[in-house]
Amino acid sequence: MRTPPTADASSPSSWPARPRRAALSWLAGLRALVAVALLAPLAAFTAGQGQLRQAAWLALLPLVPLASSAWGLLAGGALSAAALAVQAALDALVVLAVVWSTGGLLSSYTPLMLLPTLGASVLGGRRAGLHTSLVFAVGILLMAAVQYGWVPAPDAVRDPLRQGLLPPLALAAYTIVANVGGVVATALLVGHLSESLSRTGADLARATTSLADLTTVSQRVIDSLAGGLVVTDAHGQVVLFNRTAETITGRSADEALGQPLAGVLPLPSVPGETGPARMTIPFTRADGTVLELGATVAPLLGEAGQRAGQLVTFQDVTLINQREAERQRQERLAAVGEMAAGIAHEIRNPLASMSGSIQLLRGELSLRDDQATLLDIVMRESQRLNDIIKNFLSYAGPQRVTRARVDVAALVREVGALLRQQVAGATPPIEVRLDASEPVYHDVDEAQVRQVVWNLASNGLKAMPQGGALVIGVARGAGEDAGAVRLWVRDGGIGMAAADVERMFQPFQSGFRQGSGLGLAIVRRIVTDHGGLVNVRSAPGEGTEIAVVLPAPVSQPHGAAELQRA
């Protein structure tokens, strides 16, 4: 924060430039008014009395205060204390000249001595006022001494003072004391008031500066908060919207201020008198991104404890919740994995014995056609059960990622060749297209990535009961995905609703009659182990595109693969 100024605030000479400029302008106008309104008629009257030399002198006197006023205005209020003292002395000499030319102690213009004293006290304080009153005191005493003949003087000086009978000495002394006392009293009183006003102005300036600094610091603190902050008034209108709130919501403060809180954040109705309330709310940004916000709503209380508004703090907890859900899923999988090995032995061994026995019986017995069909069904279903167990073990059991330098494009072409053989002659026809002509080398587990491509492609084929084109592609990542590899599988099938996209990677959530519901779950598991990302774009009747981003393995911690829906 800025430190307070060290200048003497009690002296009006330490005023800021703008108030001093205003005071000088006011004083300049007063000087011009006095010079023109008093000295010009006096000069004309004196000329009419035949005293031409004296009239000329009086006519030239206004030039002195006008010149000093112009000097002060041109200086822009930046005159020093010495320059102000010179101005006050000039004003005092002009007034003394008027008093001298109109009879000295007999002059009716002695009250004009208050004006320069007043101006000096306003601009320079008591000290400047007392200095000006000292000039008047010396001038009056000199005029009285010349007027009574105590001090010799030329006739040109004494002639203006011989305009009437001199008063008795007692009356002259009273006149001198009254005039000098008046200017001294004016200097003391006005100087005191001027210095008090100056101190008050300086205190106000310091308070204003401190308040501005405090406001700046407060705004910086509010904008530096890690969470969003929204404050409303008693009518529910937003009056504060910090920078983090702009970043999270994608709305500017100009758009949010003055709006109802419900139009900015979709908060449920909260009884605000009972204290803070914590909640998690869904929020959709203008660009369509869906976030989860952890919000705390508290009443904003006034000085008397009454409800004056609401205070809302919030953070984007989308990634935190996703990681927590993934952690819980991994914990469940770990528990299931502990039972998987035992279950496999308990089920697969009898299943293998059953399948072998059935094959033996079928080869040795003479069966009718219906009996042979039944045995074929049993063998096929036992094989399907064995495949389910194998997929389950692959999904639930720990998998080691063995990375090697692999041409992912060549891998995609191999899988595509197998798929083309599989769908050859299919009715309705299915076309498999590949977008993998250029080599794309990356450090991945070849067997696992092959399974990812195969599972995604198999899922795409099942989604096209009416036939169509299946496109499998691979390319280098760009922009934020620089250094990564992007795989995608796009089908022209039935597509999915948003709710189906959200749960498609969960185990046993197959959308097909013959599916085990583990193929896509295994895809997510493998991508998770590679520290990658899965993006899904789908709509009913418009097909589905699933893209997998496999980042560079250097310094990449293994985290949960995030599911994003376009």
JOTAVEN-V844903 format. One record per backbone hydrogen bond with DSSP energy under -0.5 kcal/mol. CO is the residue of the C=O (numbers start at 1). NH is the residue of the N-H. If there is no record, write none. Layout:
BEGIN
co = [CO:CO]
nh = [NH:NH]
END
This chain:
BEGIN
co = [7:8:10:11:12:16:17:18:19:20:21:22:23:24:25:26:27:28:29:30:31:32:33:34:34:35:35:38:39:40:41:42:43:44:45:46:47:50:51:52:53:54:55:56:57:58:60:61:61:62:63:64:65:66:67:68:69:70:71:72:73:75:80:81:82:83:84:85:86:87:88:89:90:91:92:93:94:95:96:97:98:99:99:100:103:104:109:110:111:112:112:113:114:115:116:117:118:119:120:121:124:125:126:127:128:129:130:131:132:133:134:135:136:137:138:139:140:141:142:143:144:145:145:146:154:154:155:158:159:168:169:170:171:172:173:174:175:176:177:178:179:180:181:182:183:184:185:186:187:188:189:190:191:192:193:194:195:196:197:198:199:200:201:202:203:204:205:206:207:208:209:210:211:212:213:214:215:216:217:218:219:220:221:222:228:229:230:231:231:233:236:237:238:240:242:243:244:245:246:249:252:253:256:259:260:261:261:265:270:271:272:272:277:279:281:283:283:285:289:289:291:291:292:292:293:293:294:295:296:297:298:299:300:300:302:306:309:310:311:312:313:314:315:315:317:318:319:320:321:322:323:324:325:326:327:328:329:330:331:332:333:334:335:336:336:337:339:340:341:342:343:344:344:345:347:348:349:350:351:352:353:354:355:356:357:358:359:360:361:365:368:369:370:371:372:373:374:375:376:377:378:379:380:381:382:383:384:385:386:387:388:389:390:391:392:393:400:401:404:404:406:406:407:408:409:410:411:412:413:414:415:416:417:418:419:420:423:429:431:431:433:435:440:440:442:442:444:444:445:446:447:448:449:450:451:452:453:454:455:456:457:458:459:461:463:464:468:469:470:471:472:473:475:477:478:479:481:484:485:485:486:487:488:489:490:491:493:494:497:498:499:500:501:503:506:512:517:517:518:519:520:521:522:523:524:525:526:527:528:532:533:534:535:536:537:539:543:544:545:545:546:547:548:548:549:549:550:553:555:557:562:562:564:564]
nh = [9:11:12:14:15:20:21:22:23:24:25:26:27:28:29:30:31:32:33:34:35:36:37:38:39:39:40:42:43:44:45:46:47:48:49:51:50:52:55:56:57:58:59:60:61:62:63:64:65:66:67:68:69:70:71:72:73:74:75:77:76:78:84:85:86:87:88:89:90:91:92:93:94:95:96:97:98:99:100:101:102:102:104:103:106:107:112:113:114:115:116:117:118:119:120:121:122:123:124:125:128:129:130:131:132:133:134:135:136:137:138:139:140:141:142:143:144:145:146:147:148:150:151:149:157:158:159:161:162:172:173:174:175:176:177:178:179:180:181:182:183:184:185:186:187:188:189:190:191:192:193:194:195:196:197:198:199:200:201:202:203:204:205:206:207:208:209:210:211:212:213:214:215:216:217:218:219:220:221:222:223:224:225:225:314:242:312:239:240:236:261:233:258:231:246:247:248:249:250:286:256:257:259:238:263:264:265:267:272:274:275:299:297:295:293:285:291:288:285:291:283:293:317:318:281:295:315:279:313:277:311:301:308:309:305:302:300:232:298:230:296:228:294:317:321:322:323:324:325:326:327:328:329:330:331:332:333:334:335:336:337:338:339:339:340:341:343:344:345:346:347:348:349:349:351:352:353:354:355:356:357:358:359:360:361:362:363:364:365:367:372:373:374:375:376:377:378:379:380:381:382:383:384:385:386:387:388:389:390:391:392:393:394:395:396:397:402:403:406:444:408:442:411:412:413:414:415:416:417:418:419:420:421:422:423:424:426:468:433:470:472:474:408:409:406:444:404:446:449:450:451:452:453:454:455:456:457:458:459:460:461:462:463:464:494:467:431:492:433:490:435:488:486:483:481:482:484:477:487:550:475:548:473:546:471:544:543:541:501:502:503:504:504:506:509:515:508:509:522:523:524:525:526:527:528:529:530:532:531:562:549:564:547:566:545:542:539:491:537:547:489:535:487:550:533:551:485:556:557:559:534:564:536:566]
END
